[in-house]
Every structure is written in structure tokens, then in C-alpha cells.
């Protein structure tokens, strides 16, 4: 089993901030942080510090994203994530795979769903998984997501990865569109899985919504969207990892957005809210930014797990939403994965035993009877 992240390839997380923020990327030296797993510490210490600036509007952001340097960074990210597709960590043996083209409503665009499941005719519980990337970038076709799907499926469930419209950078779905395009795609893909459950060998009463980071946002927003249409009964549960929920940081409620800022992520810019949809943020739309949700918005949620990473700037986004669920009377459970940075589990070769532990917990949650 691979036990450390290769350091010959450097993954550069693109960060946008003002000149005044450049000195706040690290509140402590990575190598002196006693909380971090040594493997994560080694990776972060090898990563170059990046700075940039706020953007005036979405047009400027799109122009920046089209520049050669930005395109090269996207390709470097893909290469790094493809290194995670390791058979020693996430074997393919005993699994089968399929890809489906699905029409998304209301726009009529085409999205993709990838099925990974044990090679059996047994009807299985299903994890409907939404990839991260701040709702703006990345792809479920990257190697780390293929490996993650195998990890989870090997624990005895079917996994469906949804490829939706990103808000900024194309994925395997070439169209790029801001909120609510990606949410519409995620809801449409989920409904398709329920409608075609028998063809997929899936138990329609045990389909769990899940995702990390921006995918955690979209999993929660998909649940709220289904609740608004009186379709709560379609969802067995929600399992959100390190969800990206607030839209503006720093936030005095969210101390991790200061104490952990610069550990893999720098949140102190306007790029996320401008790129995904500034109008929705300013309107405090909870389907775009779930920390705007009220108790009434979440009261009908099914059992929900919120899993966060200790050293993540977004840690308290998840904790704050977990507490909202408790106040609303939802059967919620919280997890804090010690020693980890944002989304550690979704880089399965970095700390494989941590990834397997979360995959096991997710699969067990999905298999539970409703």
C-alpha cells in the first residue's frame, strides 16, 4: 500500500487575494504545526505559496481562467489527481463500471453519470456522489474520484458519480454556467438514479446524497431542493464531507476561516462568490450558500452526517451547519478527522488508511435501513 504522496509533482492550488492579504496565508509555519499528519505536512511544505487578487466581476474571472497559466494549473491539478488512481490503494477487482448520458432539466443539457459497483446481481444501497472544486472546477473523471468510488464501492454499495456543469472551468461536460446550473444537473442526475434504480441494481429506498467541499455544498443544496418539492422521501440520508457553505470569509462565527487559512486553501477573496453567482450570494439564497439556511429549510432532512477536517479553513462551515441541523431536530452526526487538511480523504494515496476509514463510514451509513 502506498503510504506517502509523491513529491516529484507539485499540485498548485490557485489562490486569489489582495496584496494586503498576502501576509495572512499562513497563521503558523506548516512544519511547526503539531496538528498535521507528517505526510500532509511534507506535501504542504513542498507546495509554493501563491497570491493573486480579487476580481471585479465574473467576466474578469472567466478571462483569468482562460489565460495559459490558469489552464496549465488546471492540467497540473488533473495530473496530480490522476496519480491517486492507484490499484494498490483502491483495487478494481470485484467491481464493474458503466457510464450513462442523462438529460438535465430544465435546460435540456447532457450530463454524465458513472456507476461503480460490486460485480454482483445483488440489489445494493447507493451513494450518489458529487465532486468538489468549489462548484466551479474539477471533474469526477479525475483519477482521485475513480479511486474514491472504488474505495467506497468495495465496502458493499453502488456509487454513482455525477458530472455536472462547473461554474468556471469545463469538466467532461463542456458547458460552463453559474448557479443554478450545476445544482439543476445534480438534482436531475439524482432523480434519474431513482427512476432507473432497477436497471442499476440499486435499492431506491437507500440512496444517499454525498460529496466533498463544493460537492458537499451541492449535496446539501440538492437535499433542500428536493425538500422544497416534497420529495424528501427519495433520499435515505446525506453525508457531506468538508462542505464549502458560507461564501464569504473570514467570518467571526467560523474561527477556522482565520486560524487555518492558508493550509492548502486561502478563502480570503471574493472569487468563490463571484464565480458561482454573486446575485445568489447577495440574495442570501440557501440553495447557493447553505449557511444562509434556516431551521425551516432543513427541518425535513433525513439522517445526516457532517464530516470535517481538523486543519481545514472550512472546518467550521461544516460544524455550524451540523449545529443548525441539531437545532432543527434532524438526526445528525458529526465527525472531525484529526490531523488532516481540507479534503484529505479525496486524495487516497496521501493517507490511504484515513480515506478507507471515511469510505467505510460512508458505506455503512448508506447501507443502513431507512
N, C-alpha and C positions, 0 to 999 in steps of 0.2 A: 504493500500500500504506500502511495506517495505521501510523505509526511511534511513536505515543505514546498512553498511556492517557488518556482524557478525565478531567479533574479536576472537572467540574461535578457529578458524582455521587460520593459518598463511600461506599465499602464499609466497613462497620464489623465487624471481626472480634470476636465476643463472647469475652471472656476472663474466667475466673473465678480469683480468687486471694485470699489472705488479706491483711489490712491490712499485715502485716509484709513482704509480697512486693511491695507497690506500687512501692517504690523500685527494684526489680530488673527492671522491664520492659525497660529499655534498658541494656545494658552500655556503650554508646557512643552518642553522638548520631548519628542516621541521616545527617544532612547531612555529618558528618565521617568517615563510614566509607568508606575508599578502595576497598573491595572491590566495592561495589554499582554495578551499571549505573545511569547517571544517570536513566533512565526509571523504574526501580524506586525509586530514591531520591526522586524527585519524588512518586510515588504515596504512598510510606510517610510522607513528611513532611507530606502533606495529611490523613493519617488521624488521627482523635482517639485519644488514649491511653485505654484502658478498663481499669477494675478491677472486681472483684466479689469473690466469696468461695467457699470450699469448700462442699460440700453434705454434709448428714448421711447422705442415702441417696437411692435412685433416686426415691422418691415426691416428695421435695423438689425434685429436679431436674426431674421432669415438671411439677410445679406452676409452677416458674420458667419453663419453656419455654412454658407456656400463657398467661403474662402478656402484656398488649398490647405492651409494649416489646419482648419477645422475638419475638413474632410479626411486629412491624414490622421487626425486624432481619433476620428470615428473608426477608421480602418485599424489603427493600433489597438483600440478597445476591443474590436472584434477578434483580432489575433490573440489578444490576451485571454479573452473569454473562451476562445476555441481550444486553448491549452487545457482548459478544465475538462474537456471531453475525453476522459481517461478511463479505459476499460478496467484498470486495476482498482479504481475508486468506485466506479458505477458500471458494473458489467451489463452487457446486453443479453447474455444468456438467459433463456427462460422468458423473454419478453417478445412482444410483437408490436408493430408500429404501422400507422396509417396516417394519411393527410387528407383533409377534406376542404373543398371550396364551399363557402357559405355566403349567401346574400344577406347583407346587413340592412336593417330598417332604421330610420325612414329613408335613407339616402340611396339605397339600392346598390351600393358598392360591394365589392367582393372582399371577404376576409378569409383567413386560413385557420384551420384547427388541426393540431397534431395530437394524435392519440398514441399513448404509450401504455401498455397494459400487460399483465401476465399472460403467457401463451396458454390460455385455458378457455374452455367454454363456460366457465362459471360466471354467473351474473355478479358483478362487483360494485362496491361503492366507488365513487368517482370524486377526484379533486379537479376542479376547474380552475386552472392556474393562470394568473395574469402577470406578465413580466414587468420588471421595474425599468427605471430610466426617467423618472420624473414626469411620466405621461408624455414625454417629448422625444425620447430616443430609445435605442437598443432594439433587440429582436428576440423572440422566442426561438429563433433558428440558430442563435449563437450556441457554441459548444457547452457553455456552463448550464444553459437551460435544458439542453438534451440530457446532460449528465444528471441534473437535478430531477428531471422527470423519471429517469431510470431508477434513481435512488428511491424516490417515493413509491413508484410502481412496484419495485421489488419487495416492498413491505405489504403487498397484497391488495392494492387498489388500482383502478384505472386513473390515468392522468390525462387531461386534455389541456394543451397549451393553446391560448388564443393569440393570434397575430392580428393586431388592430392598427388603426391609423394613428401613428405618432403625431404629436403636435409640431415637431420641428424637423427631425431627420427621418428619411424614409427607412422602412424596415423591409421585410419580404413583401409587405403591402406597400406599393409605391406612393400612394396618395399621402399627403401631409395636410392635416387640418387641426385647428384648435378645438378646445372644448365646445360642444359636447360630442364631437365626432368619435373619439376613442371610447367614450362611455357607451354611446349607442352601439358600437361594434361589440363591446364586451357583453352588454345585455343581450344583443341578438345572438351571439355565439352561445351564451348560456341557454337561452330558450331553445336553440337548435339541439343542443345536447339533450335536454329534457324530452323534446319531441322525438328524437331518434335514439332514445336510450336502449330500446330493444336491439337495434342494429349494432350498437356499440358494445352490447353485453354489459350494460350499466343499469343499476337499480335506481330508478328515477326518484325514489324516496330518500336516497342517500347521496346527494350531490352537494359537495362543499365548495364554497367560494374561497379562493385563496390568492395570494400574491404578495410580493415584497416591494417596499419603497413606493414608487409610483403605482405599482401593481397592487399594493396594499390599499392605497387611496381608491383605485378603481374597483377593487373587490368590495370595499365598504360602500362606495357610491352605487355599485350595481345592486347591492342589497337594499339600499334606500330607494333606488328607482323601482325595484320590484315591490317593495312595501307600498309605495305610492300607488301602484296599480293593483293592489290587493292580491299579490302573488307571493307573499311570504312563505306559503306552504310549499313552494317549489324548492326551497333552499333548506338543506339539512343543517348547515352551520356555516360560520365564517371563521377563517383562520388567516389573520393579517400579520405579516412579518415587517418589522421596522417601517410602519406606514408613514408616508410623506403627506401630512394633512393640513398644516397651518397656512402656508403660502407666504407668510411674512415672518422673518426672523432678524434679529433676536426678539424674543417675546418674554416678558417678565414671568409669565406662567411657566415657561419652558426653559428651565435653567440649563439643560443640556445644550441648548442652542448657543450658549455662551461658553460654558465650561469645556465642551467637546468640539467647538467649532475649529475646523482645520484638521481634524482627524479624519482623513480621507475625503470629507466633504467640507466645503465652505458655503454656508447658507446665506451669508450676509450680502445679498444682492437682490435685484428685482427680476432677474432673468426667469425664474420659475413662474411667477405670477403673470409676467408679460407674455412669456412663450405659450403658456397653457390657455390663458384667457383672462386678461386684466378686467374686463367688464364683469365677468362672473365673480372674480375676487371682490371687486368693489361693491357688487350687489350682495355679498356675503352668501353666495349660493352654496349650500352644504353638499350638493352633488359634485361641485367642483373642488371644494375645500371642506372636508368633513368636520374640521374643528369648529365650523360655524353651526354645526348641527345642535339641535335642542333635544331635550329628553323625549319630546313627542316624535321627533324624527327617527329615533332609534328604539322606541318602546317595544315595537313588534319584532325586533331582531331575534333570530334563533340563537341557540348557544354559540358563543363567540370566544375565540382565543386571540389575544393580542400578544405577540412575541417581539421583544425589543432587544437591542444590543447595548451592553453597558456603556461603551465608549463612543456611542453614536450621537452626533448633534441632534438627530431626530428622535432620540430615545423618549423624550418627554412628550412628543406628539402622541406616541402610542399610549403612554401612561395616562395622559389627560383624556384620551378617548375611552380607554378602559374604565376610568372613573365615571365618565358620563354614562356608560352602559350600566354600571352598578347603580347609579342614581335612578336610572330609568327602570330598574328591576330586571334587567337582562341577565341570563345565566352566563356570566363572563368569567374567563380565567386569564390571568396574566403570567407571562414568562419573561425573565431577564436573563440573557445569556452572558455570563460574566467573561471578561477578558476579550470581548470581540468588538470589532468596528462595524460600521453600517453594512448590512447585507453579507456578513461573513459566510453564512450558510450557502449563499448562491455562488460562491467560488469554491466548489467542492474539493479541489486539490490543496487548498490552503490549510484548512483544519478539517480533514475528512471526518474525523470522529464527531466533531460538532455538527457538521452537516448531516451525518447519518442520524444523530440523536434527534435533531429537529424534524428530519424526514420521517423518522419513526413515530414521533409525537403527532405529526400532521396526519399520517396514515391511520393511526389508531383512532384519532378524533373522527376522521371521515368514516371509519368502519362502524362506529357506534350506532346503535339503533336510534332513530329519531325520538 
